[in-house]
């Protein structure tokens, strides 16, 4: 049984042996009290032992007390998004960030003394996951004038979007201008395309109103196609709506956007704002004679990633003027974008049409649409099935 002794000078005499019949202790010269037992307290770690020759490593001291988690604010911050390298080129595949901490629990205990943890803490701003790479790849290809092929999504269905995004397209455009797709369905389609990990979701907004940009960008769109951009002022306003202050006037509220880039954790939104938002693709659509005439002035200010031609509305606009031919207008567009080293894209009704445009210098191409894929495949399969009916006639 452990005894406690009062320190000398405290005004109390030391207690005797503890047995009720024990004789009182004789007066003796006072000595320093024995050390107080600390079995109920945290043990003090002994100094590290030096390894003797011919012997194994010293034993590991284990803690019996609970460990204190590291606060997220104490964790170092490493950006999760890498910008394209010189010339817009991506790092080699063996240097691409890997999703090494997918599925890990947030936070965690400090490793015990003498032990090391091979798994990094997720609160240290993990490297971007697979779903964050499509934007970097798409932007790099555009900067190097490497053709990229997309699919046009007009059916308001996340299921259709998910199926087509997994077919190998570089990008998929969710059209909100000429479809009944509402903001809620658009957000689900953006998530479905981004979930493929290989296809970048792009949204064509229906107008220049700020709320459409907010809904598309906050849903996680990797790029915005803006219809009917006709003047320099309209283009500059589009750029401001896509960028946060001080470069633009986009409001803070991208609570869902980080998910489309594989970002998570307490700093996900900060990482999106700091490292990704400035790389969102801005693609004005030129589809009027006025836009064609003002295009050289629009391109002087920079800030856009490609020019997208709307062939149907542009053809209608050219016909209404009656003083030029569509071939001349298209040649002018191709020449201006080439002189300014800006990628040019166009809607093509089929893969064969896209291949033809590729020979004309277009590099941002629609290779298929969901309606065309569905209708043509259904028609072809029905024709093949009916071909066996001849013997029954």
C-alpha positions in Angstrom: 0.0 0.0 0.0 1.5 3.3 -1.1 1.8 6.0 1.5 1.8 9.8 1.0 3.9 12.0 3.4 3.3 15.6 3.9 6.2 17.8 3.0 8.4 19.1 5.8 7.3 22.3 7.4 3.7 21.7 6.5 2.7 21.7 10.2 1.8 18.0 10.4 3.8 15.1 11.8 4.4 12.1 9.5 1.9 9.3 10.0 3.0 6.0 11.5 3.2 2.7 9.9 -0.5 2.3 9.1 -1.4 -0.5 11.5 -3.7 0.7 14.4 -1.5 -1.1 17.0 1.9 0.0 15.6 4.0 2.1 18.1 4.6 5.7 17.3 7.6 6.5 15.3 10.7 8.0 17.1 11.6 11.5 16.4 14.3 11.4 13.7 16.1 13.8 11.6 13.8 14.8 8.8 14.8 13.7 5.3 13.3 14.6 2.0 10.1 12.7 1.4 10.1 9.6 -0.8 9.0 10.1 -4.4 5.3 10.2 -4.8 3.9 7.3 -6.8 2.6 8.4 -10.2 1.1 5.1 -11.3 -2.2 7.0 -12.0 -0.5 9.7 -14.1 0.9 9.8 -17.6 4.3 8.0 -17.5 7.3 10.0 -18.5 9.0 8.6 -21.5 12.6 7.4 -20.8 15.4 8.9 -22.9 16.0 7.0 -26.1 18.2 3.9 -25.6 21.3 3.5 -27.6 21.6 0.3 -29.6 24.4 -2.0 -28.4 26.6 -3.8 -30.9 25.1 -7.1 -31.9 21.7 -6.4 -30.4 18.4 -5.5 -32.1 16.7 -2.1 -32.0 15.5 -0.8 -28.7 11.9 -1.7 -27.7 9.2 0.8 -28.7 7.6 2.7 -26.0 3.8 2.6 -26.3 1.4 5.2 -25.0 -1.6 4.2 -23.0 -3.3 7.6 -23.1 -5.5 8.8 -25.9 -3.8 10.8 -28.7 -4.7 14.3 -29.6 -5.9 14.8 -33.2 -4.2 17.4 -35.3 -6.3 20.4 -36.0 -7.0 21.0 -39.7 -5.7 24.5 -39.3 -2.3 23.0 -38.3 -2.0 21.0 -41.4 0.2 22.3 -44.2 -1.7 23.2 -47.4 -0.7 21.8 -50.8 -2.7 22.9 -53.8 -4.6 20.0 -55.3 -4.7 21.3 -58.8 -1.7 21.6 -61.1 -1.7 24.3 -63.8 -0.5 23.3 -67.2 3.2 23.5 -67.7 5.1 25.7 -70.2 3.3 25.8 -73.5 0.2 24.3 -71.9 1.7 20.8 -71.6 0.8 18.5 -68.8 3.4 16.7 -66.7 4.3 13.1 -67.6 1.9 10.5 -66.6 4.2 9.2 -63.9 4.1 12.7 -62.3 0.3 13.1 -62.4 -1.2 13.4 -58.9 -2.8 10.2 -57.8 -5.9 9.7 -55.6 -3.9 8.0 -52.9 -6.3 9.0 -50.0 -9.6 8.3 -51.6 -12.1 7.1 -49.0 -10.0 7.9 -45.9 -11.6 9.3 -42.8 -11.1 13.0 -42.1 -8.6 13.7 -39.3 -7.0 11.0 -37.2 -4.7 10.4 -34.2 -1.1 11.2 -34.0 1.1 8.1 -34.5 2.5 6.6 -31.3 6.1 7.3 -30.3 8.5 5.4 -32.4 6.0 4.5 -35.0 5.4 6.1 -38.4 2.2 6.4 -40.5 2.6 5.6 -44.2 -0.8 7.0 -45.1 -1.0 10.8 -45.3 -3.7 12.7 -43.4 -6.6 13.7 -45.6 -6.8 17.1 -44.1 -3.5 18.0 -45.8 -5.3 19.0 -49.0 -4.9 15.7 -50.9 -3.8 15.5 -54.5 -6.6 15.9 -57.0 -8.4 12.7 -57.9 -9.0 11.3 -61.3 -12.2 13.3 -61.9 -10.1 16.6 -61.7 -7.9 15.9 -64.7 -10.3 16.3 -67.7 -10.2 20.1 -67.4 -6.4 20.2 -67.4 -6.2 17.8 -70.3 -8.8 19.7 -72.3 -7.3 23.1 -71.7 -3.8 21.8 -72.6 -5.0 20.3 -75.9 -6.8 23.4 -76.8 -3.7 25.5 -76.1 -1.7 23.2 -78.4 -4.4 23.1 -81.1 -4.8 19.4 -80.6 -8.4 18.4 -81.8 -10.8 17.6 -79.0 -14.2 15.8 -79.7 -17.3 16.3 -77.7 -20.9 15.1 -77.5 -23.9 17.4 -77.4 -26.5 16.6 -74.7 -30.0 17.8 -75.4 -32.0 15.1 -73.5 -32.5 16.3 -69.9 -31.3 13.0 -68.3 -28.3 12.3 -66.1 -28.5 8.6 -67.1 -28.0 9.5 -70.8 -25.2 11.9 -69.9 -23.4 9.3 -67.8 -23.6 6.7 -70.6 -22.3 9.0 -73.3 -19.6 10.5 -71.1 -18.1 7.1 -70.6 -17.6 6.5 -74.4 -14.3 8.4 -74.7 -15.3 12.0 -75.6 -13.0 14.8 -74.4 -16.0 16.9 -73.4 -19.8 16.9 -73.2 -21.9 20.0 -73.6 -25.2 20.2 -71.6 -27.4 22.4 -73.7 -29.7 24.7 -71.8 -30.5 27.1 -74.6 -32.7 24.9 -76.9 -33.8 22.2 -74.4 -36.1 21.9 -71.4 -33.2 21.2 -69.1 -33.7 23.1 -65.8 -30.9 24.1 -63.4 -31.6 21.1 -61.1 -31.3 18.6 -64.0 -28.3 20.4 -65.3 -26.5 20.1 -62.0 -27.2 16.3 -62.0 -25.9 16.0 -65.6 -22.7 17.9 -64.7 -22.1 15.5 -61.8 -22.8 12.5 -64.1 -20.3 13.7 -66.7 -17.6 14.6 -64.2 -18.0 11.3 -62.6 -16.7 9.6 -65.7 -13.2 10.9 -64.8 -12.3 11.4 -68.4 -14.9 13.7 -69.9 -15.2 17.5 -69.0 -18.7 18.8 -68.5 -19.4 22.1 -70.3 -22.7 24.0 -70.1 -24.2 26.2 -72.8 -26.2 28.8 -70.9 -29.5 30.1 -72.4 -28.7 33.8 -72.1 -26.3 36.3 -70.6 -28.2 36.7 -67.4 -26.0 36.3 -64.3 -28.1 33.6 -62.6 -27.4 31.1 -65.4 -23.7 31.5 -65.0 -24.0 31.0 -61.2 -26.1 27.8 -61.6 -23.8 26.3 -64.2 -20.4 27.2 -62.5 -21.6 26.4 -59.0 -22.7 23.0 -60.2 -19.1 22.3 -61.3 -19.1 23.0 -65.0 -15.6 22.9 -66.5 -16.5 25.4 -69.1 -19.2 27.8 -70.4 -20.4 28.2 -74.0 -22.3 31.5 -74.3 -24.6 32.0 -77.2 -25.0 35.2 -79.3 -21.9 37.1 -78.3 -21.8 40.0 -80.7 -19.8 42.8 -79.2 -16.7 43.5 -77.1 -18.8 44.7 -74.2 -20.8 41.5 -74.2 -17.7 39.4 -74.2 -16.1 41.3 -71.3 -19.3 41.0 -69.3 -19.2 37.2 -69.9 -15.6 37.0 -68.7 -16.5 38.9 -65.5 -19.4 36.6 -64.8 -17.0 33.6 -64.9 -14.3 35.0 -62.7 -14.1 35.8 -59.0 -13.0 39.3 -57.8 -10.9 41.1 -58.4 -10.7 39.8 -62.0 -14.5 39.5 -62.2 -17.8 39.7 -60.3 -18.8 36.0 -59.8 -20.3 35.7 -56.3 -19.0 33.2 -53.8 -21.2 30.1 -53.3 -19.7 27.2 -55.2 -20.6 24.6 -52.5 -21.0 21.8 -55.1 -18.4 22.8 -57.7 -15.4 21.2 -55.8 -17.1 17.7 -56.0 -16.9 17.9 -59.8 -13.1 18.2 -59.5 -12.6 15.5 -56.9 -11.9 18.0 -54.1 -13.1 17.3 -50.6 -12.3 18.2 -47.0 -12.5 21.4 -45.1 -10.5 23.3 -47.7 -12.3 22.0 -50.8 -14.0 25.3 -51.7 -10.9 27.3 -51.0 -8.9 25.0 -53.3 -11.5 25.4 -56.0 -11.5 29.2 -55.7 -7.7 29.5 -55.5 -6.5 26.9 -58.0 -9.3 25.9 -60.4 -11.8 28.7 -61.0 -9.5 30.8 -63.1 -9.0 27.9 -65.5 -12.7 27.4 -66.3 -13.1 27.5 -70.1 -14.8 30.6 -71.5 -16.1 30.0 -75.0 -18.2 32.6 -76.8 -20.5 31.5 -79.6 -20.4 33.6 -82.8 -23.6 33.2 -84.7 -24.4 36.5 -86.3 -22.9 38.9 -88.9 -22.4 41.5 -86.1 -20.4 39.0 -84.1 -18.3 38.1 -87.1 -17.5 41.8 -87.8 -16.5 42.4 -84.1 -14.5 39.2 -83.6 -11.1 40.8 -84.3 -11.7 43.4 -81.6 -13.0 40.7 -79.2 -9.9 38.6 -79.5 -7.5 41.5 -78.8 -8.3 41.5 -75.1 -7.6 37.8 -74.6 -9.3 35.9 -71.8 -11.1 33.3 -73.9 -10.2 29.7 -74.6 -11.9 29.0 -78.0 -14.5 30.4 -80.4 -17.5 28.3 -81.1 -19.4 28.8 -84.4 -23.2 28.4 -84.4 -23.7 27.5 -88.1 -27.5 27.5 -88.2 -28.1 30.9 -86.7 -25.1 32.3 -88.5 -26.4 31.1 -91.9 -29.8 32.7 -91.1 -28.1 36.0 -90.2 -26.0 36.0 -93.4 -29.1 35.3 -95.5 -30.9 38.3 -94.0 -28.2 40.7 -95.0 -28.2 39.6 -98.7 -24.8 41.2 -99.3 -22.4 38.3 -98.5 -22.2 34.5 -98.7 -21.9 32.0 -95.9 -18.7 30.6 -97.4 -17.0 34.0 -97.2 -18.1 34.5 -93.6 -16.8 31.1 -92.6 -13.5 31.8 -94.3 -13.2 35.1 -92.4 -13.9 33.4 -89.1 -11.3 30.7 -89.8 -8.7 33.3 -90.8 -9.2 35.6 -87.8 -9.0 32.8 -85.2 -5.9 31.4 -86.9 -4.2 34.8 -86.9 -4.9 35.2 -83.2 -4.0 31.6 -82.4 -7.4 30.9 -80.9 -9.0 27.4 -81.3 -12.2 27.4 -83.3 -15.0 25.0 -82.9 -18.3 24.2 -84.5 -21.4 22.0 -84.1 -21.2 19.1 -86.5 -24.2 16.8 -87.0 -22.2 13.6 -87.2 -18.8 12.1 -86.9 -18.3 12.3 -90.7 -19.2 16.0 -90.7 -16.7 16.6 -87.8 -14.0 14.9 -89.7 -14.6 17.2 -92.6 -14.4 20.3 -90.4 -11.2 18.9 -88.9 -9.5 19.3 -92.3 -10.6 22.9 -92.4 -8.7 23.7 -89.2 -11.4 23.3 -86.6 -10.2 21.6 -83.4 -13.1 22.0 -80.9 -15.6 19.7 -82.5 -19.0 18.1 -81.7 -18.7 14.5 -83.0 -22.2 13.3 -81.9 -25.4 14.2 -80.2 -27.5 12.2 -77.8 -30.6 12.4 -80.0 -28.7 11.4 -83.1 -27.1 8.5 -81.4 -30.4 7.3 -80.0 -32.4 7.7 -83.2 -29.9 6.5 -85.7 -29.0 3.4 -83.6 -32.7 2.6 -83.0 -33.4 3.0 -86.7 -30.4 0.9 -87.9 -31.3 -1.9 -85.5 -34.9 -1.9 -86.6 -33.9 -2.1 -90.2 -31.6 -5.0 -89.6 -34.3 -6.8 -87.7 -36.9 -6.2 -90.5 -34.6 -7.4 -93.2 -35.4 -11.0 -92.1 -39.1 -10.4 -92.8 -38.7 -10.8 -96.6 -39.1 -14.5 -96.4 -42.5 -14.1 -94.7 -43.9 -11.9 -97.5 
